């Protein structure tokens, strides 16, 4: 009996040693190379970033780094699910990737949670950092003043409009409204002079999440001169003239003038796809306040190709409320490459990020996925700037504003989405919406962290 125990103990010891060896070499492939894991969000069937990686760029990096195998591990999920899954991975050294694609929307929150490494020491010695658009650097700088990511894609927002419908309604083409009143007047004219057409699309259904906050409310609010958050005293602005005026504009569009889409469309989580893949190509939508990325829908290989698209559709800057300086406004977001704090191969991760952000690689990615490039010298590449709407979209970044670099922003944004939907459906007046928003934000951030603008 004792011999059996000793034999079993020996077998157990061998098993444990083998397991320890396997764990200690978990970052090595069968060939003995180190494995660099890269995580990003995949939208599913049309994965443009995967297409970029599959274009030979990984082979080039591995040729330059023969001791490394790059393992691309996309997460196919909605944005909300992606944020949750990535955070869960980064909590543990056993599961943390080496490189992660961070939405700048979540970067500050993940940095505050201790999931990301600051990159300040690395970028200090990286000459290419000077070639990143200066305005975009604030989008990857957290509340502690440190940089936690390298901007890899960007975007801008403005007013898409149907040139054909404008001409039919007697409206000017090209169209460059000088203030909100001119935007609303154009929508009213479309309603009066065309049949079966949606005059003005703005995201207001909370099923669309951050699109409601950023594409609609913040595009309005930051055009008034007011903001969501006061950086000087670190307080959330829960009541301001600009916030009330923004709520009133939404009410005018949806509840008063009724120039918005049917609620069956706008309350759907697929409203953006309906607007840009169906209504615009079918000439049933006149104006849409939305993002630059929508242009890829109409490309030859897009979801809804449109021939000679620039003859049929325009992209105008969103004016400030009364045309005050700087005259136009855009909110900008995008994605950034970051290094998890519990990554095993941080030096190699930084090498890979630098490689991806080299001029040729960075621009080739933009040509593949249709997003705006984050390098100042991208405008020197004809193939990039000659894409439909690229020049306009890139130019709007000059007036770009960014969401608050505060880890409470996602919770505040949820409060915005709720009240915006209620305003659009007529359940709340703009004045009541301000009070509900104020109460909601005080609840999630603490009353002591809020203020009323004077």
N, C-alpha and C positions, 0 to 999 in steps of 0.2 A: 504493500500500500504506500509505504514511504517513497519507494522508487518511482511510483506513478506520479506522486506529488512533485518529486524533484524533476521528473521529465516534463510535467506540465509547466512547472515554473520556468524551466529552460526555454520551452516553446514560447511562453508568455514574454520572457525577456527578449527573445529574438524578435518577436512581433512588435514589441514596444520600440526596440532599437530601429527596426525597419521603418516604423511609423515616424519616429523622430527624424530619421534621415530623409524621408519623403517630405516632411514638413519643412526641414531646413533647406531643401533644394526646390521648394515650390515655385521659386521665381526662375527656375531654369527649365528649358525645354529638353526634350529627349536628346537633342543634339549637343546638349551641354551649354547652349547659349542662354543668356539672361532674357527673360520675357518681360516686355514692357506692355502693360495693359492700358488701353485707352477707352474711355466710356463717353458716349454721347447719346443724345435722344434721336431715335429714328422715327419718322412719321409713319413708317409702314412700307407700303408697296413702292412708292417713289422716294427712294433714299438718295438724295443728291450727294450727301457727304460720303456715303459708301462708294458711289460712283467715282468720286474724286480719289478716295483711297485706292480704289481698284485700278486707277488709271496708270499705275506704275510708280506713284510717288513713294509708296512704302518700300518697294524694291530698291529705289534709289537711296533711301535712308539706311536700309539694312546693308547695302553695298558699302556705304561710308562707315557703317558701324557693324562690322562682321560678327561681333560678339553679342548682338542683340536681335531678338525676334520681336516684332511688334504685333501684339494681339489686339485687334479691334473688336470691342464688345458692345455693340449698340443696344440700347434699351428701347424697345418699341412700346410706347406708352403716351398717354396724354401728358401735357406739361405738368399738371399737378401730381400725377402719379410718378412722373420722372423725378421731380424734385424729392419726393418721399423716398423713392428707391435709391437714389444716389446718396442722400443723407444717411440712409441705413447702411449702405456700403462703406461710407467714409468714417463711420463710427468705430470700426474695428480695423486693426492692422491686418487681420486675416483676409479681409474682403476689400480693403481700400484700393482703388485703381491707382495707377501711377500718374495718369493724366486724365483730367475730367473737363468736359465742356460745361461751363456754367452760364446759365442765363443771367445777365447782369441784374435782372429783377431779384434774383435770390443770392447774389454774391455776398452782399453785406451780411445777410442773415447767416449764411454758412460760415463766413469769416468770424462773426461774433460767437458762433457755436464752437469754434476751434477746429473746424473741419479742413481749413485751407492754410497753406503756408504763405506768409507775405513774400513778395518777390522784389522788394526794394533793393536789396543788395545785389540781386542778379541783374536787374535792369540798369543799375548804375554802371555796369561794365559792358552793357549791350548797346552797341552803336545804333542798331536798327530801331531802338525805342524812339529816337528822334524822328523817325519816319512814320510813326503812328500819329494819326490826326489828334492834335492837342485836345480838342473838345471832347474826344471820346475817352480820354484818360480818366476824367472824373467819373465815368460810368463804371470803372473798375477800381475806384478808390473807395475804401470803406470809411465808416464814420471815425475810425481811429487814425485816419490820414494815411494809412498804408495801402499799397497797391497789391491786389490779390489775384489779378488775372491780366492776360494780354488780349486786348480786343481782337477777335478773329472775324466777326461779321458785324455789320451795322445795318441800320435802317432809318428811314425818315418817313414822315407822314405829311399828307397834303390832301388836296381835293381832286379826285379823279372826276372827269366829266366827259360826257358824250358830245363830241363836236357836231355830229350829225343831228342830234336832238336839239342842241343849242341853235343851230342854223335854222331848223324847222320852226323854232319858237321865236326867231328874230333876236336871239341873244348874241353878244359878240364872241368871236373866235379869232385869236386866242383869248381866253378868259382869265383875267387877273383881278379878282375882287379886292377892294381896298379895305373892307371892314365886314363885320358880321351881317350888317343890314343888307349889303349887296349880295351876300350868300343866300340869305333868306328870300330876298326879292327875286333872285333867279329861280329858286325852287318854286315860289308862288307862280311865276310866269310859266314855268314848265307845266304846272298843274292846270293852269287856265288854257293853255294853247296846245296841249297834246293829250291823247287818249291812251289809256292802258299803260301809262308810264309811271314809275316811282320817281318822284322828283329828287328826294334827298335821303340817302342812307347813312345812318350813324349807328354804331353799335350801342344798344341800350339794354339788351336782354342779359341778365346776370348769368345765364347758361354759357355765355361767351367769356366770362371771367375777366382777366386782365385787359382784354380788348376794350371792354366798357370803360375802364378807368383810364387807360392810356390813350386809345384812339379817339375817345370822345371827351370825357370830362377834363382830362389834363390838357388836351389840345386847346380846349376853350379856356380853362382857368389860367394857364400860363400865358395866354394871349391877353389877359386883363392886367398883367403885372403882379398879380397875387400868386401865392404858392401854397402847396399843401403843408410845407414844413419850414419853420424858421430856423435856419442854421445858426443864427447868431445867439439865440437863447435856447436852442434845442427843444423847441416846443412845436406841437402840431397845431396848425391854424384851423380851428373848427368852425369859424364864422368870419366871413370877410365879404366886402362888396363884390369882389370878383367871383367868389363861390356862388353867391346868390344870382348874379348875372348869368353865370354859366348854367345854373339850374333853370333859369328863366328861358334861356335860348333853347334848351332841350324841350321845355314845355311848349314853346312856340312852334317848334318843328312837329312834334308828335301830337300834342293835345289841343292846341289852339288852331294853327293853320292846317294841320293834318296833311303835311307834305312828306311824311315818312313812309316807310314800307308797311305792308300789312303786318300785324302782330304775329300772325302765323309764321311769317318769315323771320322777323327780327328777334323773336324770342327763342328761336331754335339755335342749338349749339352749332349748327351748320350754316348760319346766316351768311357768313363771309363767303363760303363756297357758292352759295346760291347767288349772291350779289355779283361776284366776279367771274364765275364760271357759267352762269346762266343768264342773269338779267342784263349785264353789260353786253355780252356777245349777241344777245337777241334784241338789242336796242330798246330795252324796257326799263333802263335805269339811267337817270340823267347826271346825278352827282353823288359821290360817295366820299366821305371823310375817312380815309384809311391809309394803309401803309404802302411803301414803295415796292415791297416784295410781290404785290399782286400782279405786277407786270409779267412775271414768269408764267402766269396762267395763259397768256395770249401768245407766247412764243411758239415757234413751229413745233417744238416737242412738248408744249405745255398741255394743261388739262383742257383748255378751250381755245385753240389757236385762232387768231384773227389776222387775216392778210392785211398788209399795209396799216398796221394798227395805229401808228402815229398820225395817220390821216383821219382816223375815226375817233380816237380817244386822246384827251389831254390830261396833264397833271399840273395843276396850279398850286402855288403856295397858299397855305392857310393864313389869312390875314389876322393881325391882332384885332382886338375888339373894335377899336375906333381908328385903326390905321396908325396908331402911335408907334414910335420906334421900338424895335427895328423894322416894323412894317409887316413882318411875317414871323411865324413861329412853327417849330416842329418839336415833337418829342422823339427822342432816339433811345433805342435799346440795343438789342443784339446779344451775341454770345461771346464768351471769352474762354481761352484755355487757362486752366489753373492746375496747381499741384496740391493734392490732398496732404494734410499734415502727417498722416500715417502711411503715406506711400513709401515703398521700400527703395525705390530707385530715383531719388530726387534729382541727382546730377544728370542722369540719362533722360529723365522727364524734361528737364530744362533744355537739353540738347534737341529733343524732339520738337518742343514748342518753337524754339528758334528756327529749326529747319522748316516747319510748317509756315512760319511767318516770313520766310525769305520772299523777296518780291515776286519771283516767277511762280512759286508755289501758292502764295497768297492770292495772286490774281487768277491763276488757273482754278482755284477753288471758287472764286466769285463768278467766273465764267460758267462753272458747272452748276452752282446752286442758285444763281440769280440774285444773291444778296449784295449789299453795298460793301465795298472794300474799305478797310480801316487804315490803309497806307496813304500818305499824302501824295506819293508818286504814282498812284494808280491811274491818275488822270493823264499820265504821259503815254499810256498804252491805248492805242486806237481801238483795238478789238474790245476793250473794256468800256470805254466812254461812248463808243458808237452803238452800243445796245440801246434799244428803245427806252426812253425815259431815264437813262443812266445819268446824263448830265444834270437834269433837273433834280433828281433824287440826291445826287452827291452834293449839289450846291446848297440844298436845304440844310445840310448838316452844319453850315456856318452859324445858324441861329438855333442850334439844337439845345434843348433842355433835357434834364434827366430826372428820373424818379428819385425821391429822397433816399439817401444812403443811410437807412435806419432799419434795424431788424424787425421793427413793428410795421413796416410798410405793408407787407402782405395782408395783415389783419385789417389795417386801415383801408386798403384797397377793397376788401370784401364789403366793408360798410358803404363805400362809394357805390359799388355795383348794385347793392340793394336799393338805395335811395334813387339812383338814376332810373332803374326800371320802374319804380313806383311813380316817379314824375312823368315818365313817358306814357304810362297807362292811365294817368289821371288820378291815381290813388292818393298822391300827395301833391300839395301845392309847393312851389319852389320855397316859400317861406317855411312851411312845415317840414320840408325836406332838410333844410339847414338845421332845424332843431333836432330832428331825428338823427342826422349825421353827427351832430355835436354830442348827443347822448351816447351814441354807439361808440364813437372814438374815445370818449372819456372812459367808457367801460373797458375797452381793450388796452389802452395805454396808461390810464390813470389820469384823473382830472388835473392833477398837479403838472402833468406834462402837456397840457393844452393851453391855448390862448385864443382870444377873440381879437381880430385885427382892428386897429384903431382907425 
